[in-house]
Amino acid sequence: MVNFMLMMTAELENLTNLQPQGGCNDDNFPYHFKLKCGNCGEITQKETYVSLGETVPLPIGKGHTHLIQKCKFCSRDGTVTMITGRGRPLTNGDSQSGTYAPLMVFECRGFEPLDFVFRGEWKAESLEGTKFEGIDLSGDEFAEYDEKGECPVMISNPRATFNVVK
């Protein structure tokens, strides 16, 4: 079992607190990524997704997980379980310094997450306090105008990586 922290950054212009629509622990937010089999190294062709609101019982023992998937190449089963409480929004300060913010921890058994995809709805707020919701980052860019702050706001170049954590 290895824990992977999903870390994200983006270039934020006049925005701060970028995060999934319902917050970092949103039950309905789908985290999309590919999986690499820990046994044979095969990488899934399609992205898979997990969300906190969807769980399945473990086949052996007690408890639940968010995903059980079989490797199509070697037929080994693997699981992905989400661990809440360690994520936070990406701030303007993070963006300016090029720092990655932690978003979610995934406990993986038999798989390694790769290639996070920015899907789903995101939210952020302007430096003046205007809230922007329903942001779509699948096109790698979001641009609007903050009437209250009388300035353009933009999110560009969203990037993510998975880091091994304890």
C-alpha positions in Angstrom: 0.0 0.0 0.0 1.4 3.4 -1.0 -0.2 6.8 -0.5 -0.1 9.3 -3.3 -0.8 13.0 -2.8 -2.3 14.7 -5.8 -0.6 18.1 -6.0 -1.7 20.9 -8.3 -0.7 24.3 -9.5 -1.8 26.8 -12.1 -1.1 30.4 -13.2 -3.7 32.5 -11.3 -4.3 36.1 -12.4 -6.2 38.1 -9.8 -7.6 34.9 -8.4 -7.0 32.7 -5.3 -8.4 29.6 -3.5 -8.8 27.4 -6.6 -10.4 24.1 -5.6 -13.1 21.6 -6.7 -16.6 23.1 -6.7 -17.6 21.7 -3.3 -14.2 22.0 -1.7 -11.3 19.6 -1.5 -13.5 17.0 0.2 -16.5 17.3 -2.1 -18.3 13.9 -2.2 -19.4 14.4 -5.8 -16.2 15.7 -7.4 -14.7 13.1 -9.9 -10.9 12.8 -9.8 -9.9 11.5 -13.3 -6.6 9.8 -13.9 -4.9 6.8 -15.5 -3.6 3.9 -13.5 -0.4 1.9 -13.9 -0.4 -1.7 -12.7 2.1 -2.3 -9.9 2.6 -5.9 -11.1 3.1 -5.7 -14.9 3.4 -2.0 -15.5 0.5 -1.8 -17.9 -1.1 1.7 -18.1 -4.9 1.9 -18.6 -5.9 3.2 -22.0 -8.8 5.2 -20.6 -9.0 7.4 -17.6 -10.8 6.1 -14.6 -12.3 8.2 -11.9 -13.0 8.1 -8.2 -15.2 10.2 -6.0 -15.8 10.3 -2.2 -19.5 9.6 -2.7 -19.0 6.3 -4.5 -17.7 3.3 -2.5 -17.6 -0.4 -3.0 -17.1 -3.2 -0.3 -13.7 -4.8 -0.2 -13.9 -8.4 -1.5 -11.8 -9.7 1.4 -12.3 -8.5 4.9 -14.3 -5.6 6.1 -14.4 -2.1 4.9 -15.0 -0.1 1.7 -12.9 1.5 -1.0 -13.6 3.9 -3.7 -12.4 1.8 -6.6 -11.6 -1.9 -7.3 -10.2 -2.5 -10.8 -8.7 -5.5 -12.6 -5.6 -5.0 -14.8 -6.6 -5.9 -18.3 -3.1 -7.3 -19.0 -2.2 -9.5 -16.0 -5.7 -9.7 -14.4 -4.5 -8.6 -10.9 -6.9 -6.6 -8.8 -6.0 -3.3 -7.3 -7.8 -0.7 -5.2 -7.8 3.1 -4.8 -9.1 4.6 -1.5 -9.4 8.3 -1.0 -8.1 9.8 2.3 -9.6 13.2 3.2 -8.3 16.0 5.4 -5.0 16.8 3.9 -6.0 18.9 0.9 -6.3 22.7 0.6 -7.1 25.2 -2.2 -4.4 26.6 -4.4 -3.8 30.2 -3.4 -2.5 33.2 -5.4 0.7 33.0 -3.3 1.2 29.4 -4.3 0.7 30.3 -7.9 3.1 33.3 -7.8 5.8 31.2 -6.2 5.2 28.2 -8.5 4.3 26.0 -5.5 2.0 23.0 -5.8 -0.9 22.7 -3.3 -2.0 19.4 -1.9 -5.5 18.4 -3.2 -6.3 14.8 -2.2 -4.5 11.6 -0.9 -5.1 8.3 -2.6 -4.2 5.0 -0.9 -3.3 2.7 -3.8 -2.9 -1.1 -3.6 -1.7 -2.7 -6.8 -1.9 0.5 -8.9 -0.1 3.9 -9.2 -2.1 6.9 -10.3 -0.8 8.9 -13.4 -1.8 11.8 -15.6 -4.5 13.6 -13.6 -7.1 15.3 -15.8 -8.7 18.6 -14.9 -12.4 17.7 -15.3 -15.4 18.5 -13.2 -16.4 21.9 -11.9 -14.0 24.1 -10.0 -14.3 27.3 -8.0 -12.1 30.3 -7.1 -12.4 33.8 -5.8 -11.0 37.1 -7.0 -8.5 39.0 -4.9 -11.4 41.4 -4.3 -13.7 38.6 -3.0 -15.9 37.9 -6.1 -16.7 34.2 -6.2 -16.4 32.3 -9.5 -18.1 28.9 -9.6 -18.6 26.2 -12.3 -15.2 26.8 -13.7 -14.3 24.3 -16.5 -10.5 23.7 -16.7 -10.7 20.9 -19.3 -9.7 23.4 -21.9 -6.6 24.5 -19.9 -7.8 28.1 -19.5 -10.5 30.1 -17.8 -11.0 33.9 -18.3 -13.6 36.3 -16.9 -13.9 39.8 -15.7 -14.4 40.8 -12.1 -16.9 43.6 -12.1 -16.3 44.4 -8.4 -12.5 44.5 -8.7 -12.7 46.0 -12.2 -10.0 43.6 -13.5 -9.6 40.6 -15.6 -9.3 37.2 -13.9 -7.7 34.1 -15.5 -6.6 30.6 -14.8 -4.1 29.1 -17.2 -1.7 26.2 -17.4 -3.2 23.9 -14.7 -0.7 21.1 -13.9 -0.8 18.2 -11.5 1.5 15.5 -10.2 1.3 12.6 -7.7 3.8 12.5 -4.9 4.4 9.5 -2.6 3.6 10.5 1.0 3.4 8.8 4.4 
